[in-house]
Amino acid sequence: MTTTRTLEDHRLHKINMKAAFNSVFGSPVGGDVLQDLRDFCGMDADAFADNPERTAYNLGMRRVFLYIQQTMDLKIEELQRKEG
């Protein structure tokens, strides 16, 4: 069975995820966890390595953190403008 998400469903999902991520990471303890994830994902390190598989792995780690950061920084007004 395939689930088709409408633009409104997508917008509501993004709004809910922004609220959830900010709830989880918005406290002082959550900020500590977020900083630890930032370090673990290598956000301040060079992602490229001699081994292409290692480079891909490093870039994947960074992408996870960027998703969290972008979701938390999401401007709801912009989302409504783009999709509305």
PDB file of N, CA, C and O in Angstrom:
ATOM      1  N   MET A   1       0.844  -1.173   0.000  1.00  0.00           N
ATOM      2  CA  MET A   1       0.000   0.000   0.000  1.00  0.00           C
ATOM      3  C   MET A   1       0.892   1.240   0.000  1.00  0.00           C
ATOM      4  O   MET A   1       1.825   1.332   0.798  1.00  0.00           O
ATOM      5  N   THR A   2       0.614   2.181  -0.880  1.00  0.00           N
ATOM      6  CA  THR A   2       1.395   3.406  -1.003  1.00  0.00           C
ATOM      7  C   THR A   2       0.671   4.547  -0.306  1.00  0.00           C
ATOM      8  O   THR A   2      -0.540   4.713  -0.450  1.00  0.00           O
ATOM      9  N   THR A   3       1.419   5.319   0.442  1.00  0.00           N
ATOM     10  CA  THR A   3       0.860   6.482   1.110  1.00  0.00           C
ATOM     11  C   THR A   3       1.254   7.720   0.323  1.00  0.00           C
ATOM     12  O   THR A   3       2.436   7.955   0.072  1.00  0.00           O
ATOM     13  N   THR A   4       0.273   8.500  -0.061  1.00  0.00           N
ATOM     14  CA  THR A   4       0.525   9.747  -0.760  1.00  0.00           C
ATOM     15  C   THR A   4       0.301  10.889   0.210  1.00  0.00           C
ATOM     16  O   THR A   4      -0.772  11.025   0.797  1.00  0.00           O
ATOM     17  N   ARG A   5       1.325  11.702   0.368  1.00  0.00           N
ATOM     18  CA  ARG A   5       1.245  12.831   1.287  1.00  0.00           C
ATOM     19  C   ARG A   5       0.946  14.094   0.479  1.00  0.00           C
ATOM     20  O   ARG A   5       1.651  14.419  -0.476  1.00  0.00           O
ATOM     21  N   THR A   6      -0.091  14.784   0.872  1.00  0.00           N
ATOM     22  CA  THR A   6      -0.425  16.041   0.199  1.00  0.00           C
ATOM     23  C   THR A   6       0.531  17.129   0.677  1.00  0.00           C
ATOM     24  O   THR A   6       1.253  16.950   1.657  1.00  0.00           O
ATOM     25  N   LEU A   7       0.523  18.242  -0.018  1.00  0.00           N
ATOM     26  CA  LEU A   7       1.358  19.368   0.408  1.00  0.00           C
ATOM     27  C   LEU A   7       0.994  19.830   1.810  1.00  0.00           C
ATOM     28  O   LEU A   7       1.868  20.187   2.600  1.00  0.00           O
ATOM     29  N   GLU A   8      -0.293  19.823   2.112  1.00  0.00           N
ATOM     30  CA  GLU A   8      -0.728  20.232   3.456  1.00  0.00           C
ATOM     31  C   GLU A   8      -0.223  19.243   4.499  1.00  0.00           C
ATOM     32  O   GLU A   8       0.227  19.652   5.569  1.00  0.00           O
ATOM     33  N   ASP A   9      -0.292  17.939   4.200  1.00  0.00           N
ATOM     34  CA  ASP A   9       0.242  16.924   5.118  1.00  0.00           C
ATOM     35  C   ASP A   9       1.737  17.141   5.339  1.00  0.00           C
ATOM     36  O   ASP A   9       2.229  17.048   6.464  1.00  0.00           O
ATOM     37  N   HIS A  10       2.447  17.430   4.258  1.00  0.00           N
ATOM     38  CA  HIS A  10       3.892  17.662   4.339  1.00  0.00           C
ATOM     39  C   HIS A  10       4.188  18.888   5.210  1.00  0.00           C
ATOM     40  O   HIS A  10       5.080  18.854   6.057  1.00  0.00           O
ATOM     41  N   ARG A  11       3.447  19.950   4.998  1.00  0.00           N
ATOM     42  CA  ARG A  11       3.632  21.176   5.780  1.00  0.00           C
ATOM     43  C   ARG A  11       3.372  20.917   7.260  1.00  0.00           C
ATOM     44  O   ARG A  11       4.150  21.344   8.113  1.00  0.00           O
ATOM     45  N   LEU A  12       2.283  20.219   7.565  1.00  0.00           N
ATOM     46  CA  LEU A  12       1.956  19.914   8.962  1.00  0.00           C
ATOM     47  C   LEU A  12       3.016  19.019   9.598  1.00  0.00           C
ATOM     48  O   LEU A  12       3.363  19.189  10.767  1.00  0.00           O
ATOM     49  N   HIS A  13       3.519  18.077   8.830  1.00  0.00           N
ATOM     50  CA  HIS A  13       4.578  17.200   9.330  1.00  0.00           C
ATOM     51  C   HIS A  13       5.821  18.027   9.685  1.00  0.00           C
ATOM     52  O   HIS A  13       6.411  17.835  10.748  1.00  0.00           O
ATOM     53  N   LYS A  14       6.215  18.943   8.796  1.00  0.00           N
ATOM     54  CA  LYS A  14       7.385  19.791   9.055  1.00  0.00           C
ATOM     55  C   LYS A  14       7.176  20.654  10.297  1.00  0.00           C
ATOM     56  O   LYS A  14       8.087  20.799  11.111  1.00  0.00           O
ATOM     57  N   ILE A  15       5.982  21.228  10.447  1.00  0.00           N
ATOM     58  CA  ILE A  15       5.672  22.051  11.615  1.00  0.00           C
ATOM     59  C   ILE A  15       5.759  21.210  12.889  1.00  0.00           C
ATOM     60  O   ILE A  15       6.328  21.651  13.887  1.00  0.00           O
ATOM     61  N   ASN A  16       5.197  20.006  12.857  1.00  0.00           N
ATOM     62  CA  ASN A  16       5.237  19.117  14.026  1.00  0.00           C
ATOM     63  C   ASN A  16       6.660  18.693  14.360  1.00  0.00           C
ATOM     64  O   ASN A  16       7.028  18.631  15.533  1.00  0.00           O
ATOM     65  N   MET A  17       7.463  18.399  13.339  1.00  0.00           N
ATOM     66  CA  MET A  17       8.848  17.989  13.585  1.00  0.00           C
ATOM     67  C   MET A  17       9.671  19.148  14.130  1.00  0.00           C
ATOM     68  O   MET A  17      10.520  18.942  14.998  1.00  0.00           O
ATOM     69  N   LYS A  18       9.440  20.355  13.643  1.00  0.00           N
ATOM     70  CA  LYS A  18      10.140  21.527  14.184  1.00  0.00           C
ATOM     71  C   LYS A  18       9.846  21.661  15.672  1.00  0.00           C
ATOM     72  O   LYS A  18      10.758  21.861  16.474  1.00  0.00           O
ATOM     73  N   ALA A  19       8.571  21.551  16.039  1.00  0.00           N
ATOM     74  CA  ALA A  19       8.185  21.665  17.450  1.00  0.00           C
ATOM     75  C   ALA A  19       8.811  20.539  18.280  1.00  0.00           C
ATOM     76  O   ALA A  19       9.303  20.775  19.384  1.00  0.00           O
ATOM     77  N   ALA A  20       8.791  19.326  17.746  1.00  0.00           N
ATOM     78  CA  ALA A  20       9.344  18.181  18.480  1.00  0.00           C
ATOM     79  C   ALA A  20      10.858  18.322  18.657  1.00  0.00           C
ATOM     80  O   ALA A  20      11.378  18.112  19.753  1.00  0.00           O
ATOM     81  N   PHE A  21      11.565  18.676  17.582  1.00  0.00           N
ATOM     82  CA  PHE A  21      13.012  18.810  17.682  1.00  0.00           C
ATOM     83  C   PHE A  21      13.388  19.929  18.650  1.00  0.00           C
ATOM     84  O   PHE A  21      14.309  19.774  19.452  1.00  0.00           O
ATOM     85  N   ASN A  22      12.678  21.053  18.577  1.00  0.00           N
ATOM     86  CA  ASN A  22      12.978  22.157  19.488  1.00  0.00           C
ATOM     87  C   ASN A  22      12.636  21.795  20.926  1.00  0.00           C
ATOM     88  O   ASN A  22      13.298  22.262  21.853  1.00  0.00           O
ATOM     89  N   SER A  23      11.616  20.975  21.125  1.00  0.00           N
ATOM     90  CA  SER A  23      11.280  20.514  22.469  1.00  0.00           C
ATOM     91  C   SER A  23      12.399  19.627  23.027  1.00  0.00           C
ATOM     92  O   SER A  23      12.785  19.756  24.188  1.00  0.00           O
ATOM     93  N   VAL A  24      12.903  18.741  22.195  1.00  0.00           N
ATOM     94  CA  VAL A  24      13.945  17.805  22.624  1.00  0.00           C
ATOM     95  C   VAL A  24      15.284  18.521  22.836  1.00  0.00           C
ATOM     96  O   VAL A  24      15.949  18.312  23.851  1.00  0.00           O
ATOM     97  N   PHE A  25      15.669  19.358  21.884  1.00  0.00           N
ATOM     98  CA  PHE A  25      17.007  19.950  21.912  1.00  0.00           C
ATOM     99  C   PHE A  25      17.043  21.375  22.450  1.00  0.00           C
ATOM    100  O   PHE A  25      18.125  21.953  22.557  1.00  0.00           O
ATOM    101  N   GLY A  26      15.893  21.960  22.793  1.00  0.00           N
ATOM    102  CA  GLY A  26      15.832  23.355  23.199  1.00  0.00           C
ATOM    103  C   GLY A  26      16.203  23.631  24.641  1.00  0.00           C
ATOM    104  O   GLY A  26      16.448  24.783  25.002  1.00  0.00           O
ATOM    105  N   SER A  27      16.251  22.612  25.468  1.00  0.00           N
ATOM    106  CA  SER A  27      16.615  22.802  26.877  1.00  0.00           C
ATOM    107  C   SER A  27      18.136  22.821  27.026  1.00  0.00           C
ATOM    108  O   SER A  27      18.855  22.469  26.091  1.00  0.00           O
ATOM    109  N   PRO A  28      18.626  23.229  28.192  1.00  0.00           N
ATOM    110  CA  PRO A  28      20.087  23.185  28.395  1.00  0.00           C
ATOM    111  C   PRO A  28      20.668  21.779  28.202  1.00  0.00           C
ATOM    112  O   PRO A  28      21.723  21.625  27.587  1.00  0.00           O
ATOM    113  N   VAL A  29      19.991  20.765  28.718  1.00  0.00           N
ATOM    114  CA  VAL A  29      20.476  19.386  28.543  1.00  0.00           C
ATOM    115  C   VAL A  29      20.394  18.989  27.072  1.00  0.00           C
ATOM    116  O   VAL A  29      21.309  18.357  26.543  1.00  0.00           O
ATOM    117  N   GLY A  30      19.291  19.362  26.411  1.00  0.00           N
ATOM    118  CA  GLY A  30      19.151  19.081  24.990  1.00  0.00           C
ATOM    119  C   GLY A  30      20.226  19.769  24.173  1.00  0.00           C
ATOM    120  O   GLY A  30      20.712  19.215  23.187  1.00  0.00           O
ATOM    121  N   GLY A  31      20.603  20.982  24.580  1.00  0.00           N
ATOM    122  CA  GLY A  31      21.691  21.690  23.910  1.00  0.00           C
ATOM    123  C   GLY A  31      23.011  20.959  24.051  1.00  0.00           C
ATOM    124  O   GLY A  31      23.815  20.931  23.119  1.00  0.00           O
ATOM    125  N   ASP A  32      23.238  20.362  25.226  1.00  0.00           N
ATOM    126  CA  ASP A  32      24.456  19.563  25.433  1.00  0.00           C
ATOM    127  C   ASP A  32      24.455  18.348  24.510  1.00  0.00           C
ATOM    128  O   ASP A  32      25.476  18.013  23.909  1.00  0.00           O
ATOM    129  N   VAL A  33      23.298  17.691  24.403  1.00  0.00           N
ATOM    130  CA  VAL A  33      23.170  16.527  23.520  1.00  0.00           C
ATOM    131  C   VAL A  33      23.393  16.952  22.064  1.00  0.00           C
ATOM    132  O   VAL A  33      24.089  16.268  21.313  1.00  0.00           O
ATOM    133  N   LEU A  34      22.804  18.070  21.677  1.00  0.00           N
ATOM    134  CA  LEU A  34      22.962  18.570  20.315  1.00  0.00           C
ATOM    135  C   LEU A  34      24.430  18.869  20.016  1.00  0.00           C
ATOM    136  O   LEU A  34      24.913  18.563  18.926  1.00  0.00           O
ATOM    137  N   GLN A  35      25.136  19.458  20.965  1.00  0.00           N
ATOM    138  CA  GLN A  35      26.566  19.729  20.770  1.00  0.00           C
ATOM    139  C   GLN A  35      27.343  18.427  20.640  1.00  0.00           C
ATOM    140  O   GLN A  35      28.256  18.328  19.820  1.00  0.00           O
ATOM    141  N   ASP A  36      26.988  17.424  21.446  1.00  0.00           N
ATOM    142  CA  ASP A  36      27.657  16.132  21.349  1.00  0.00           C
ATOM    143  C   ASP A  36      27.400  15.501  19.981  1.00  0.00           C
ATOM    144  O   ASP A  36      28.314  14.940  19.377  1.00  0.00           O
ATOM    145  N   LEU A  37      26.162  15.589  19.490  1.00  0.00           N
ATOM    146  CA  LEU A  37      25.849  15.075  18.153  1.00  0.00           C
ATOM    147  C   LEU A  37      26.638  15.830  17.085  1.00  0.00           C
ATOM    148  O   LEU A  37      27.128  15.231  16.128  1.00  0.00           O
ATOM    149  N   ARG A  38      26.755  17.133  17.253  1.00  0.00           N
ATOM    150  CA  ARG A  38      27.530  17.947  16.303  1.00  0.00           C
ATOM    151  C   ARG A  38      28.968  17.446  16.238  1.00  0.00           C
ATOM    152  O   ARG A  38      29.524  17.278  15.152  1.00  0.00           O
ATOM    153  N   ASP A  39      29.565  17.210  17.393  1.00  0.00           N
ATOM    154  CA  ASP A  39      30.940  16.708  17.442  1.00  0.00           C
ATOM    155  C   ASP A  39      31.025  15.302  16.847  1.00  0.00           C
ATOM    156  O   ASP A  39      31.916  15.015  16.048  1.00  0.00           O
ATOM    157  N   PHE A  40      30.101  14.433  17.236  1.00  0.00           N
ATOM    158  CA  PHE A  40      30.095  13.045  16.771  1.00  0.00           C
ATOM    159  C   PHE A  40      29.929  12.965  15.252  1.00  0.00           C
ATOM    160  O   PHE A  40      30.534  12.114  14.600  1.00  0.00           O
ATOM    161  N   CYS A  41      29.105  13.857  14.694  1.00  0.00           N
ATOM    162  CA  CYS A  41      28.841  13.849  13.249  1.00  0.00           C
ATOM    163  C   CYS A  41      29.939  14.544  12.451  1.00  0.00           C
ATOM    164  O   CYS A  41      29.880  14.589  11.222  1.00  0.00           O
ATOM    165  N   GLY A  42      30.930  15.080  13.137  1.00  0.00           N
ATOM    166  CA  GLY A  42      32.084  15.668  12.466  1.00  0.00           C
ATOM    167  C   GLY A  42      31.791  16.960  11.732  1.00  0.00           C
ATOM    168  O   GLY A  42      32.334  17.207  10.656  1.00  0.00           O
ATOM    169  N   MET A  43      30.928  17.789  12.315  1.00  0.00           N
ATOM    170  CA  MET A  43      30.539  19.026  11.634  1.00  0.00           C
ATOM    171  C   MET A  43      31.688  20.014  11.492  1.00  0.00           C
ATOM    172  O   MET A  43      31.665  20.858  10.596  1.00  0.00           O
ATOM    173  N   ASP A  44      32.684  19.926  12.351  1.00  0.00           N
ATOM    174  CA  ASP A  44      33.818  20.850  12.278  1.00  0.00           C
ATOM    175  C   ASP A  44      35.065  20.168  11.724  1.00  0.00           C
ATOM    176  O   ASP A  44      36.169  20.704  11.816  1.00  0.00           O
ATOM    177  N   ALA A  45      34.880  18.988  11.151  1.00  0.00           N
ATOM    178  CA  ALA A  45      36.010  18.236  10.603  1.00  0.00           C
ATOM    179  C   ALA A  45      35.861  18.113   9.083  1.00  0.00           C
ATOM    180  O   ALA A  45      34.772  18.290   8.537  1.00  0.00           O
ATOM    181  N   ASP A  46      36.942  17.814   8.434  1.00  0.00           N
ATOM    182  CA  ASP A  46      36.918  17.577   6.992  1.00  0.00           C
ATOM    183  C   ASP A  46      36.229  16.230   6.745  1.00  0.00           C
ATOM    184  O   ASP A  46      36.617  15.216   7.324  1.00  0.00           O
ATOM    185  N   ALA A  47      35.219  16.227   5.896  1.00  0.00           N
ATOM    186  CA  ALA A  47      34.459  15.006   5.618  1.00  0.00           C
ATOM    187  C   ALA A  47      35.174  14.094   4.631  1.00  0.00           C
ATOM    188  O   ALA A  47      34.870  12.904   4.553  1.00  0.00           O
ATOM    189  N   PHE A  48      36.112  14.638   3.884  1.00  0.00           N
ATOM    190  CA  PHE A  48      36.749  13.855   2.838  1.00  0.00           C
ATOM    191  C   PHE A  48      37.908  13.046   3.380  1.00  0.00           C
ATOM    192  O   PHE A  48      38.693  13.526   4.198  1.00  0.00           O
ATOM    193  N   ALA A  49      38.006  11.798   2.908  1.00  0.00           N
ATOM    194  CA  ALA A  49      39.038  10.871   3.351  1.00  0.00           C
ATOM    195  C   ALA A  49      39.693  10.247   2.119  1.00  0.00           C
ATOM    196  O   ALA A  49      39.228  10.441   0.996  1.00  0.00           O
ATOM    197  N   ASP A  50      40.767   9.504   2.336  1.00  0.00           N
ATOM    198  CA  ASP A  50      41.441   8.813   1.240  1.00  0.00           C
ATOM    199  C   ASP A  50      40.572   7.707   0.655  1.00  0.00           C
ATOM    200  O   ASP A  50      40.705   7.355  -0.518  1.00  0.00           O
ATOM    201  N   ASN A  51      39.699   7.172   1.464  1.00  0.00           N
ATOM    202  CA  ASN A  51      38.831   6.069   1.066  1.00  0.00           C
ATOM    203  C   ASN A  51      37.455   6.623   0.689  1.00  0.00           C
ATOM    204  O   ASN A  51      36.828   7.289   1.514  1.00  0.00           O
ATOM    205  N   PRO A  52      36.959   6.368  -0.540  1.00  0.00           N
ATOM    206  CA  PRO A  52      35.668   6.926  -0.946  1.00  0.00           C
ATOM    207  C   PRO A  52      34.502   6.443  -0.076  1.00  0.00           C
ATOM    208  O   PRO A  52      33.539   7.178   0.143  1.00  0.00           O
ATOM    209  N   GLU A  53      34.593   5.215   0.413  1.00  0.00           N
ATOM    210  CA  GLU A  53      33.529   4.717   1.290  1.00  0.00           C
ATOM    211  C   GLU A  53      33.513   5.482   2.613  1.00  0.00           C
ATOM    212  O   GLU A  53      32.447   5.763   3.160  1.00  0.00           O
ATOM    213  N   ARG A  54      34.685   5.815   3.116  1.00  0.00           N
ATOM    214  CA  ARG A  54      34.778   6.586   4.354  1.00  0.00           C
ATOM    215  C   ARG A  54      34.248   8.007   4.142  1.00  0.00           C
ATOM    216  O   ARG A  54      33.584   8.567   5.014  1.00  0.00           O
ATOM    217  N   THR A  55      34.547   8.578   2.982  1.00  0.00           N
ATOM    218  CA  THR A  55      34.019   9.906   2.657  1.00  0.00           C
ATOM    219  C   THR A  55      32.501   9.874   2.632  1.00  0.00           C
ATOM    220  O   THR A  55      31.846  10.755   3.190  1.00  0.00           O
ATOM    221  N   ALA A  56      31.940   8.856   1.983  1.00  0.00           N
ATOM    222  CA  ALA A  56      30.476   8.720   1.928  1.00  0.00           C
ATOM    223  C   ALA A  56      29.897   8.565   3.325  1.00  0.00           C
ATOM    224  O   ALA A  56      28.868   9.165   3.637  1.00  0.00           O
ATOM    225  N   TYR A  57      30.539   7.776   4.164  1.00  0.00           N
ATOM    226  CA  TYR A  57      30.090   7.589   5.547  1.00  0.00           C
ATOM    227  C   TYR A  57      30.116   8.922   6.296  1.00  0.00           C
ATOM    228  O   TYR A  57      29.146   9.282   6.964  1.00  0.00           O
ATOM    229  N   ASN A  58      31.226   9.651   6.184  1.00  0.00           N
ATOM    230  CA  ASN A  58      31.353  10.940   6.868  1.00  0.00           C
ATOM    231  C   ASN A  58      30.281  11.917   6.402  1.00  0.00           C
ATOM    232  O   ASN A  58      29.683  12.620   7.216  1.00  0.00           O
ATOM    233  N   LEU A  59      30.037  11.963   5.092  1.00  0.00           N
ATOM    234  CA  LEU A  59      29.015  12.863   4.564  1.00  0.00           C
ATOM    235  C   LEU A  59      27.625  12.461   5.045  1.00  0.00           C
ATOM    236  O   LEU A  59      26.785  13.325   5.295  1.00  0.00           O
ATOM    237  N   GLY A  60      27.374  11.169   5.178  1.00  0.00           N
ATOM    238  CA  GLY A  60      26.096  10.706   5.718  1.00  0.00           C
ATOM    239  C   GLY A  60      25.906  11.124   7.168  1.00  0.00           C
ATOM    240  O   GLY A  60      24.810  11.519   7.567  1.00  0.00           O
ATOM    241  N   MET A  61      26.967  11.036   7.952  1.00  0.00           N
ATOM    242  CA  MET A  61      26.908  11.476   9.350  1.00  0.00           C
ATOM    243  C   MET A  61      26.574  12.965   9.413  1.00  0.00           C
ATOM    244  O   MET A  61      25.726  13.385  10.201  1.00  0.00           O
ATOM    245  N   ARG A  62      27.238  13.753   8.585  1.00  0.00           N
ATOM    246  CA  ARG A  62      26.993  15.189   8.560  1.00  0.00           C
ATOM    247  C   ARG A  62      25.564  15.493   8.142  1.00  0.00           C
ATOM    248  O   ARG A  62      24.945  16.416   8.672  1.00  0.00           O
ATOM    249  N   ARG A  63      25.036  14.726   7.197  1.00  0.00           N
ATOM    250  CA  ARG A  63      23.683  14.965   6.690  1.00  0.00           C
ATOM    251  C   ARG A  63      22.648  14.786   7.793  1.00  0.00           C
ATOM    252  O   ARG A  63      21.665  15.526   7.846  1.00  0.00           O
ATOM    253  N   VAL A  64      22.856  13.823   8.663  1.00  0.00           N
ATOM    254  CA  VAL A  64      21.926  13.613   9.776  1.00  0.00           C
ATOM    255  C   VAL A  64      21.893  14.851  10.667  1.00  0.00           C
ATOM    256  O   VAL A  64      20.818  15.327  11.034  1.00  0.00           O
ATOM    257  N   PHE A  65      23.062  15.370  11.014  1.00  0.00           N
ATOM    258  CA  PHE A  65      23.080  16.557  11.866  1.00  0.00           C
ATOM    259  C   PHE A  65      22.468  17.758  11.156  1.00  0.00           C
ATOM    260  O   PHE A  65      21.729  18.530  11.766  1.00  0.00           O
ATOM    261  N   LEU A  66      22.773  17.920   9.867  1.00  0.00           N
ATOM    262  CA  LEU A  66      22.201  19.037   9.118  1.00  0.00           C
ATOM    263  C   LEU A  66      20.678  18.959   9.074  1.00  0.00           C
ATOM    264  O   LEU A  66      20.002  19.986   9.138  1.00  0.00           O
ATOM    265  N   TYR A  67      20.134  17.746   8.965  1.00  0.00           N
ATOM    266  CA  TYR A  67      18.680  17.585   8.984  1.00  0.00           C
ATOM    267  C   TYR A  67      18.099  18.090  10.306  1.00  0.00           C
ATOM    268  O   TYR A  67      17.101  18.811  10.315  1.00  0.00           O
ATOM    269  N   ILE A  68      18.720  17.712  11.411  1.00  0.00           N
ATOM    270  CA  ILE A  68      18.261  18.165  12.724  1.00  0.00           C
ATOM    271  C   ILE A  68      18.338  19.687  12.808  1.00  0.00           C
ATOM    272  O   ILE A  68      17.382  20.344  13.221  1.00  0.00           O
ATOM    273  N   GLN A  69      19.464  20.231  12.419  1.00  0.00           N
ATOM    274  CA  GLN A  69      19.671  21.681  12.499  1.00  0.00           C
ATOM    275  C   GLN A  69      18.702  22.432  11.587  1.00  0.00           C
ATOM    276  O   GLN A  69      18.112  23.427  12.006  1.00  0.00           O
ATOM    277  N   GLN A  70      18.531  21.979  10.370  1.00  0.00           N
ATOM    278  CA  GLN A  70      17.628  22.647   9.430  1.00  0.00           C
ATOM    279  C   GLN A  70      16.181  22.553   9.892  1.00  0.00           C
ATOM    280  O   GLN A  70      15.415  23.501   9.717  1.00  0.00           O
ATOM    281  N   THR A  71      15.799  21.434  10.475  1.00  0.00           N
ATOM    282  CA  THR A  71      14.437  21.290  10.979  1.00  0.00           C
ATOM    283  C   THR A  71      14.195  22.251  12.130  1.00  0.00           C
ATOM    284  O   THR A  71      13.141  22.883  12.201  1.00  0.00           O
ATOM    285  N   MET A  72      15.162  22.367  13.033  1.00  0.00           N
ATOM    286  CA  MET A  72      15.008  23.282  14.162  1.00  0.00           C
ATOM    287  C   MET A  72      14.966  24.737  13.708  1.00  0.00           C
ATOM    288  O   MET A  72      14.278  25.555  14.317  1.00  0.00           O
ATOM    289  N   ASP A  73      15.696  25.067  12.643  1.00  0.00           N
ATOM    290  CA  ASP A  73      15.774  26.447  12.154  1.00  0.00           C
ATOM    291  C   ASP A  73      14.686  26.783  11.136  1.00  0.00           C
ATOM    292  O   ASP A  73      14.621  27.911  10.647  1.00  0.00           O
ATOM    293  N   LEU A  74      13.842  25.822  10.819  1.00  0.00           N
ATOM    294  CA  LEU A  74      12.810  26.008   9.797  1.00  0.00           C
ATOM    295  C   LEU A  74      11.932  27.210  10.116  1.00  0.00           C
ATOM    296  O   LEU A  74      11.429  27.347  11.231  1.00  0.00           O
ATOM    297  N   LYS A  75      11.756  28.064   9.141  1.00  0.00           N
ATOM    298  CA  LYS A  75      10.867  29.222   9.269  1.00  0.00           C
ATOM    299  C   LYS A  75       9.507  28.824   8.707  1.00  0.00           C
ATOM    300  O   LYS A  75       9.363  28.621   7.501  1.00  0.00           O
ATOM    301  N   ILE A  76       8.525  28.714   9.572  1.00  0.00           N
ATOM    302  CA  ILE A  76       7.192  28.258   9.172  1.00  0.00           C
ATOM    303  C   ILE A  76       6.601  29.178   8.108  1.00  0.00           C
ATOM    304  O   ILE A  76       5.921  28.716   7.192  1.00  0.00           O
ATOM    305  N   GLU A  77       6.859  30.471   8.228  1.00  0.00           N
ATOM    306  CA  GLU A  77       6.320  31.422   7.249  1.00  0.00           C
ATOM    307  C   GLU A  77       6.860  31.132   5.857  1.00  0.00           C
ATOM    308  O   GLU A  77       6.127  31.222   4.872  1.00  0.00           O
ATOM    309  N   GLU A  78       8.139  30.787   5.772  1.00  0.00           N
ATOM    310  CA  GLU A  78       8.741  30.458   4.478  1.00  0.00           C
ATOM    311  C   GLU A  78       8.139  29.188   3.906  1.00  0.00           C
ATOM    312  O   GLU A  78       7.888  29.094   2.705  1.00  0.00           O
ATOM    313  N   LEU A  79       7.907  28.212   4.774  1.00  0.00           N
ATOM    314  CA  LEU A  79       7.305  26.954   4.333  1.00  0.00           C
ATOM    315  C   LEU A  79       5.904  27.205   3.777  1.00  0.00           C
ATOM    316  O   LEU A  79       5.530  26.626   2.758  1.00  0.00           O
ATOM    317  N   GLN A  80       5.136  28.057   4.435  1.00  0.00           N
ATOM    318  CA  GLN A  80       3.799  28.374   3.959  1.00  0.00           C
ATOM    319  C   GLN A  80       3.856  29.115   2.624  1.00  0.00           C
ATOM    320  O   GLN A  80       3.018  28.885   1.753  1.00  0.00           O
ATOM    321  N   ARG A  81       4.844  30.007   2.459  1.00  0.00           N
ATOM    322  CA  ARG A  81       4.985  30.759   1.219  1.00  0.00           C
ATOM    323  C   ARG A  81       5.366  29.847   0.059  1.00  0.00           C
ATOM    324  O   ARG A  81       4.825  29.977  -1.040  1.00  0.00           O
ATOM    325  N   LYS A  82       6.299  28.923   0.301  1.00  0.00           N
ATOM    326  CA  LYS A  82       6.772  28.019  -0.744  1.00  0.00           C
ATOM    327  C   LYS A  82       5.685  27.041  -1.183  1.00  0.00           C
ATOM    328  O   LYS A  82       5.569  26.716  -2.365  1.00  0.00           O
ATOM    329  N   GLU A  83       4.898  26.582  -0.230  1.00  0.00           N
ATOM    330  CA  GLU A  83       3.925  25.548  -0.534  1.00  0.00           C
ATOM    331  C   GLU A  83       2.519  26.079  -0.710  1.00  0.00           C
ATOM    332  O   GLU A  83       1.650  25.375  -1.223  1.00  0.00           O
ATOM    333  N   GLY A  84       2.284  27.302  -0.295  1.00  0.00           N
ATOM    334  CA  GLY A  84       0.936  27.841  -0.314  1.00  0.00           C
ATOM    335  C   GLY A  84       0.597  28.622  -1.523  1.00  0.00           C
ATOM    336  O   GLY A  84      -0.521  29.123  -1.641  1.00  0.00           O
TER     337      GLY A  84
END
